[in-house]
Amino acid sequence: MTQSGEVTTLKGESTDQIFNLKREASIYYSDSLSTFNDIKSAFIKSAGNSSLQMVFLLKGKLNGYLTGSKKACLTFAEQQHNILLINEKLQLQIKTETHEAIFIRIDPAFLSMYIPADHLGYLNLKDGMQKNEPALFSGCNLHMTSEIAAILNALRTSEHTGFCGKLFLESKILELLVLQLSQFELRKDDPAVRQLKEEELDKMHEVKEFLMNNMNQQFSLRSLAHMVGTNEFNLKRDFKLAFGTTVFGYLTDYKMTLAKRMLIEKDVTIAEVSEKTGYKYATHFSSAFKKYFGYLPNKIKSGKLSLLILIEDFSVVFENFVTMIP
């Protein structure tokens, strides 16, 4: 995938058959209006009457309009995601030039392999397929998390090719599906779930950006709340609604995913990563890293990690699916 927004898949191919089975997956990245218009054309062209898309909107605002209607029937705000069934009756629009969106086209057979036939989200999409109508997996869009962001970044920067590339692609799509299913189940079972107002969501994004840019600082929930003009109760409630975890849970997730990526991708020492992620002592960082991932960071620096990480990712995926089976 190119940084310029060119329509492409993981390795520049329009589609990729995984293990020669009829489970195709294509990845599209958009950061300009011209590219987005090209992607819209590719959706229907590549999939006939309908296209099943994992939609991840990192920046900007995405609206969907039914043919002949001027009122949006669906809206993606910044840092939201969902699975969307698109056909010729639905027109997607991004009105701002500055945006960042990732679309992953998946074959319906992929979902049918992993999701129970009576799952509510799957039934929403299946009903749309049968009626030839646009549909959403989740009635309310789901929230981006640091874990999802890390997976998307891994897809964009992967250097795997051939068989390993296909294996890596399917594993990451499966991980994303697990996270989407988990979020869907939490929302479905929580009667207190509500959609945040735009002003409330903006405040939570301000807190998130502060956390990411000030990992070396010490701060309290009260100080964070006052910084964005809210109170501690609203901060805890709204942040979890926006990002699916607590304020400090998000910070830990972000630190650990950043640390792991740095250790894998860059020639850095554990002490340098420790300092970068806000730990005063490397020993404290190593202890936190082991508690989070289950192994010490020096295992990554040993140079034996590529296959280990891939196997670990699959293990997490299958463990999550086992826990979700009733």
Rosetta blueprint (number, residue, H / E / L):
1 M L
2 T L
3 Q L
4 S L
5 G L
6 E L
7 V L
8 T L
9 T L
10 L L
11 K L
12 G L
13 E L
14 S L
15 T L
16 D E
17 Q E
18 I L
19 F L
20 N L
21 L L
22 K L
23 R L
24 E E
25 A E
26 S E
27 I E
28 Y E
29 Y E
30 S E
31 D L
32 S L
33 L H
34 S H
35 T H
36 F H
37 N H
38 D H
39 I H
40 K H
41 S H
42 A H
43 F H
44 I H
45 K H
46 S H
47 A H
48 G L
49 N L
50 S E
51 S E
52 L E
53 Q E
54 M E
55 V E
56 F E
57 L E
58 L E
59 K E
60 G L
61 K L
62 L E
63 N E
64 G E
65 Y E
66 L E
67 T L
68 G L
69 S L
70 K L
71 K L
72 A L
73 C L
74 L E
75 T E
76 F E
77 A L
78 E L
79 Q L
80 Q E
81 H E
82 N E
83 I E
84 L E
85 L E
86 I E
87 N E
88 E L
89 K L
90 L E
91 Q E
92 L E
93 Q E
94 I E
95 K L
96 T L
97 E L
98 T L
99 H L
100 E E
101 A E
102 I E
103 F E
104 I E
105 R E
106 I E
107 D L
108 P H
109 A H
110 F H
111 L H
112 S H
113 M H
114 Y H
115 I L
116 P L
117 A L
118 D L
119 H L
120 L H
121 G H
122 Y H
123 L H
124 N H
125 L H
126 K H
127 D H
128 G H
129 M H
130 Q H
131 K H
132 N L
133 E L
134 P L
135 A E
136 L E
137 F L
138 S L
139 G L
140 C L
141 N L
142 L E
143 H E
144 M L
145 T L
146 S H
147 E H
148 I H
149 A H
150 A H
151 I H
152 L H
153 N H
154 A H
155 L H
156 R H
157 T H
158 S L
159 E L
160 H L
161 T L
162 G H
163 F H
164 C H
165 G H
166 K H
167 L H
168 F H
169 L H
170 E H
171 S H
172 K H
173 I H
174 L H
175 E H
176 L H
177 L H
178 V H
179 L H
180 Q H
181 L H
182 S H
183 Q H
184 F H
185 E H
186 L H
187 R H
188 K H
189 D H
190 D L
191 P L
192 A L
193 V L
194 R L
195 Q L
196 L L
197 K L
198 E H
199 E H
200 E H
201 L H
202 D H
203 K H
204 M H
205 H H
206 E H
207 V H
208 K H
209 E H
210 F H
211 L H
212 M H
213 N H
214 N L
215 M L
216 N L
217 Q L
218 Q L
219 F L
220 S L
221 L H
222 R H
223 S H
224 L H
225 A H
226 H H
227 M H
228 V L
229 G L
230 T L
231 N L
232 E H
233 F H
234 N H
235 L H
236 K H
237 R H
238 D H
239 F H
240 K H
241 L H
242 A H
243 F H
244 G L
245 T L
246 T L
247 V H
248 F H
249 G H
250 Y H
251 L H
252 T H
253 D H
254 Y H
255 K H
256 M H
257 T H
258 L H
259 A H
260 K H
261 R H
262 M H
263 L H
264 I H
265 E H
266 K L
267 D L
268 V L
269 T L
270 I H
271 A H
272 E H
273 V H
274 S H
275 E H
276 K H
277 T L
278 G L
279 Y L
280 K L
281 Y L
282 A H
283 T H
284 H H
285 F H
286 S H
287 S H
288 A H
289 F H
290 K H
291 K H
292 Y H
293 F H
294 G L
295 Y L
296 L L
297 P L
298 N H
299 K H
300 I H
301 K H
302 S L
303 G L
304 K L
305 L H
306 S H
307 L H
308 L H
309 I H
310 L H
311 I H
312 E H
313 D H
314 F H
315 S H
316 V H
317 V H
318 F H
319 E H
320 N H
321 F H
322 V H
323 T H
324 M H
325 I L
326 P L
